[in-house]
Amino acid sequence: MNPSQPERGARARRAALGTIFSFALLLDVNVGADSVFLKGGERLIGQILSEETAKIIFESQTVGRIEIPRDRIERIERQSATLPASAGPTNAPPPALLNTSGFAPWLTPQSLAESNRFDWIELKSGEWLKGRIKSMQDEKLEFDSEEMDVHTFDWEDIRTVRSPRLHSVRFDIGEPLQGSLLITTNEVQVMSDTATNSFRRDELVAITPTGRREIDKWSAHVSAGMSFRSGNTKEVEYNTRATLQRRTPSTRLLLDYTGNFGEYTIGTNQTVTTEDNQRSYAQFDYFLSRRLFVRLPTVEYYKDPLQNLDHRLTLGGGVGYDVIHNRRAEWNVTLGAAWQRNWYSSVGTNQNPIADSAALTLDSRLDLDITDRINVVLQYRGQFSGRETGNNTQHGVTTLEFKIHKRLDLDVSFTWDRVANRETDASGHTPSQDDFRLNVGLGIDF
């Protein structure tokens, strides 16, 4: 039976829609995108915002707005649509054997010859960057690009990694391995002189370059704020905080310092101190698995003479677990034991100015990326000890970090300190149990 005219029309429409849909699936998200090929072999995809004789302003789909000198550009391709920007099959050759058919087809012979001096990453947008891997931790890759300096990418935005350099690589189980790397969308190959080991990509935990560049394992954040008031009285308040961290695939070292100072002057020579407290903290974590770690030791030093505490020293250790660990949020909790000693500024008659006791400790830290520019950090540390050292001591900090530039932040933090049993001084004064503080400052990342 021959189909009727309406039936033939319906079939034709379905066939046309199917063809259009199939063609749409072949097109990458880079519709209407410009491609900029650099002389070093990198490829950027996005939009040219403006062009000058000596440079162009380019909006990359992944790394944002950048300025590119003309003398670094090999060529520019303007097109209404591009096919998927894949640079070769998943089973591409190892870094030592890269060639134009298995790596980046647009590489010139000169840039291809230099390709093994650098690490290469392919972004899900199809862009290729060369430089050096600084680290991969917490579902983020820190990459020192030849063209755009240090940039941090979400791990899910990385399609391919090729590195001829030696790295220490940690997986869910087993000891860390060392070798050069080839990472695709579903596989990790660690290649040494004697063997090539393959793992699923979702088993990868961390990457740290090995060799002489110890600085690649370190990161730092420093913030400072100050307020000043003059008139009948002159008042100055300032605060500072510095955090230094060293990470390897199996360990994490954290050093942290916070200081708050304040004073006001009456007349010309009478100065009154309104605030003087300092806190230093250090911890060392050794990871037993992707989420379980041992924290040993922990050291905290604190002083606040205005609260009748010349010094407080706490030494301890514990076991921790990463409750949440993804690209947007990290929450870990640690439970442990410690020894604590307090040196009081002043005590009553026949009272000992030094007191010590054992303590249980509870630490919690939640680091949440609300957006690419707003980060929230919630920290809590509780020490539950004997009455002579305060009964229980609690310290909580909520910090909002607003990214102004890739290395510059505006930090707003609210701090709560509580000591359940404050020591009464020689005059009979007992400090308040709770202290609250709001700090605003500028922070710099290193």
N, C-alpha and C positions, 0 to 999 in steps of 0.2 A: 504494500500500500504506500503510495506516495504521500509525503506529509503535505499538509495544507500550507497555504501561503502564510497565515499567522504563525504556524508552528515553525516554518523555516525562518521567519523573522526573529522569533524568540531564540532559536538556536544560534543564529548569527550574533544576536546581542550578547548571549552568554559567552560565546567564543571570543568576542571582542573584549568583554570585561575580563575574561580569564587571561587574555594576552596582556592587557594593560596591567593586571595585578602581578603577573609573573615578571614583567619588565620592571615594575616598581620594586619587587623584592631584590632585583639585581643591583639596584642603585644604592649607593652608600648614603649615609646621612649627610655627606658633604655636597649636597645639591647647591649649586651656585657658589661654591667655595673656590677661593684662589689658592694655588699651591706655590710656595716659594722654596726653591732648591738652593741651598748654600754651597759654597765651594768646598767646605769640609765634608759634605755628604749628607747633612741634615735635611729633613723635609718638614716644612711647616704648612699647615692647612688652616685657612680661616678667611679673613677679609682684609684687603688693603684699605686703610682708612685715609691715608694721604701719601703723596709722593713728592719728594724734593730731589734736587740734583744729587745731593750727597747721601740721602737716606730715605727710607720709607717707614711709615708707622703702620704696624701690622697687628691685627687682633686675632691671635691664635685661638682655636677652639678649645684648647686645653690649658695652655699656660698664660692666657690673657694678653694684654696689650704690651708690645715690645717695640723697640726701635732698632732697625737693622741697617747698618751702613751699606751703601751700594757696592763697595769693593768686596763685600763678603758674599754677594749674591751671584750664583751661577746663572740662574734664569728664573723667570716668573711665568706660570701658566694660569691664565684666566679662562675659566670654563663654567658653563652653566650646570654641568653635572659631571661627576667623576665616578668611575667604577670603584668598588671596594679597594681601599688602599692596603692590600695585603702585600707583604714583601717576601713571599716565598712559602713553600709548604711547611707543615708542622714539623716534619722530620728533616729540617734543614741541617746542614753539616755543622760540626763544632766550630768554635771561633777560629781555631788555627787553620781551618780549611775554607774560610768564607770566600765566596766568589760572586760575580755579578748575577749568576743564575739562581743562587740560593740565598742571597742576602738582599741587597738594595739595587734594583736594576739601573737606577739613575747614577750610581757612583761612577766617577771618572777614574781612570787608571791611577792617578795620583792619590785621590782620596781613598781608593780601595787599598793601595799599598800601605796607607797609614791607619787603616781601620783597626788593625790588631793592637794598636797602641792605646785604644780607648774602649770603654764600655759603651754599648749601644742599647737603647730601649725604644720599643715601638709602642705608641699609645693607641688606645682603642679608636681614636679619631683617624688613625693612619699616619700620624706624624712620627718621624724618627729623630731622635736626639742622640748626640754622642757626648761623652764626658767621663765622669767617674762615679761609681756607686759609693755613697758614704755609708748607708746602712739601710736595711729593711727590718723594721720592727713595728709591732702593733698595727699591722695591715696598712702601713705607709712606707713608701720608698723615698728616701732622701737622695737626690741626684744632683751632682755638681756639673751642670751643663757648660760646654765650651762657649755657648752663645748667651745663656741666660743666667749664669751663676748658679747658686744653690736653689733648688726648687723641690718641694715635697708633693708627691703624688699619692692619691689613694691607690692602694694595690689593685683594686678592681679596674682601675683605668689603664693598667699596664697589660699590654697584649704579649709582648715578647721582650726578653732580656738576653743579650749575648755579651759575655765578658771573658776575655782571654786571661784576665788577672786572677790571682789566687784569692779565694774567699773562704771564710769559715761559715758553714751552712748547717743550721740546726733544723731537725724535723721532729715530728710528734714523738717518736721513739728512737732510741739509739744515741750513740755519741755523735757530736758534730763532725762533719766531713770537711775536707779541704780540697779545693780544686777550682778549675775554671767552670763557667756556668753557661748553660743553654736552657732557657725557660720559655715554654710555649704556653698556649691557653690551658693545657691540661697536664703538662709534664715538666719535671725538673731533672736535668742531667747535670751531675757533678763529675767532672772529668779530671783525673790525675794522670801521672805518668804511667801508672800501672793498671788502672781500671776506670771504667765509666759506670757510675751508679745512677739508676733511674728511680724516681719517685713520682707519686701523684702531686699535682700542684697544691691541692688542698691540705697536704701533709706538711707543707713548708711553714716554718715558724719564724726564722730570722736569718739574715745575711749580714756578715761583717767582713769587710776587706781585711786581709792579713798583710804582713810586711812591716815596713818601717813607719807608716803613717799612723802613729798612735793617736794623733789629734782627730782622726776620722771617727774614733770611738766615743768622743766627748761632745756634749752639748751643754749650753748654759743659757740662763735667763736672769737678767739683772733689771730691777726696777727701783725707782726712787721718787719720792714726792716731798713737797715742802710747802708750808704756809707761813705767812709773815703778817703781823699786825702791829701798827705803831699808833701813838697818840699819848694819852696819859700813862699807858703802859706799853712796853714793847714785848711782843710775844712771838716766839719762833717755835714751830713744830716741824720735824722732818722724820721721815721713815725710809728704810731701805730694805731690800730683800735680794738675795742672790741664791740661785739654785744651780748646782753643777752636777751633771750626770754622766756616767760612763757605762756604756752598754756593749755587751758581746752577745753572741747567740745563746750563751748559757748563764750569764751573770748580769747583775745590774747594781751599780754603786750610785748612791744619792747623797749629796752633801748640800745642806740647806742652812741659810742664816737669815734671821729677821731681827731688825733693830728699830726701836721707836724712842725718840728723844724729844723733849719739850722743856722750855723755860720761858719765864717772863721777867722783865726788868722794871722795877719801880724807881722812878727818879733817875739818878745817875750811877748809883753803885750798889743797889740792892737787887740781887738776882735770886730768883726762886725756881728750883727745878720742879717741873710739873709731871714729867714722865721720863723714865729711864729703865727700859727693860730690853733684854737681849736673849735670843734663843738660837742655839746652834744644834743641828741634828744630823746624824749620819746613819746610814743603813746599807747593808750589803745583802743582796738576794742571790741565791743560787737555784736555778730552775731544775726541778726533777722531771718535769714534763711540760707540756705546753702551758698548763695552768697552775700546777702545784709548785711551790718554791719554799725553800728554807731561808729565813731571814736571821742572819747571825754574822756580826753583832748588830745591835742598835745602841747608839749612844746619843743622849740628849743632855745638853747643858743649858740652864736657864738662870737668869738673875733679874731681880726687881726689888732693889732696896726700899723703894717707896711702899712696897707691900710686905716689908719686914723679911725679905728673903735675899740674903747676900748671894747665895749660890744654891743650885739644886743639880745633882748629877744622877742620871739614870742609865744603868747598863743592863742590857737584856738581849733576848732573842725570841724567835717564834717560828710558826709555820703559817704560810699564807696561801691563798687561792684566788685566782682570777675568776670572779663570778661572771662577769661580762667582759668579752674581749672581741671587739669588732672595729671596723674603720671609723665609726662615729662615737663609740663609747667604750671606756675601759673602767671596770670597777674591781678592785681587789680588797680583800679583807685578811687581816693577820691577827692571830691570837698567840700570846706568848707570856713569858714570865720575865721579871726584872728585879734588880736590886736598886734601891733609891736612897740617897742621902741628902739631907737639907742642912744648910748652914744659915741660921737666923741672924738678923742684924741686931736684935735686942730681945731679951726674954725677961721674965719675972724672976724674982729672988728664988734662989735654989733650983732654977730650971737650967737644963743643959742646952746650950745654943746649937748643939749638933744632934740630929736625930736620923736614924736610918731604919729601913724595914724592907721586907720582900713585897712584891707587887705583881698583880696580874695586869697584862696590857692588852688593849684592843685598838687596832689601827684600821682605818678605812679610807680609801681614796677613790673618788669618782671623777673621771675626766670625760666631759661630754662636749662634742662639737655640735653646737646648735645649728650654725651655718658655717660657711667657709671662712667667715670673718669674726664670728663670735664663739668663744669657748668658755665653758663653765667648769670650775674645779671645786669640788667639795671634799674637804679633808677633816678627819676627826681622829683624835688620839686620846685615849682614856687610860689612866693609870690608877688602879684600885689597890691601895696600900693600907698600912696601919694608921691609926689616928694620929700618932706622933709626927707623921710626915704628910698630913693633910687628909687622911681617910680616903678621898678620891679626888684626883686631879684630872680635869677635862679641858681639852683644847680643840676648838673648831674654827675653821677658816672657809669662807665662801668667797671665791674670786671670779670676777667677770673680766675676761680678756677680749678687748675689741681691737682687731688688727687694723692698724692705720696703714702700714706698709708691710712688705714681706718680712722685715726684721723688727719693726717698731709696733708696740702695742700700747693701748691705754688700759691700765689695770685698775679695777675697783674691787677692793677686798673688805670684807666684814669679818672681824675676829672676835671670838668669845672665849674667855678663860674663866674657869671656875675651880676653886679649891674649897672643898666642903668644910674643912676645919683649919681656919687661919690661926696662926700662932699670935697670941697677945704679946705686945711688946712691954718693956719695963715701965712705961707710963700708964699702962692699962688699956691702951687702944688696940682694938681688934679690927684689922682690915676687912672690907666687904668681901663676901664670897665671890662675887661676879665682877668681871671687867669686860667692857665692850669697846670696840675700836673700829672706826671706819677710815680707810686709807685710800687715797687716789694718787696714782703716779704713772710715769711713763716707763715702759719696759722695753728692753732690747734683747733679741735672741741671737745667740752665737752658734 
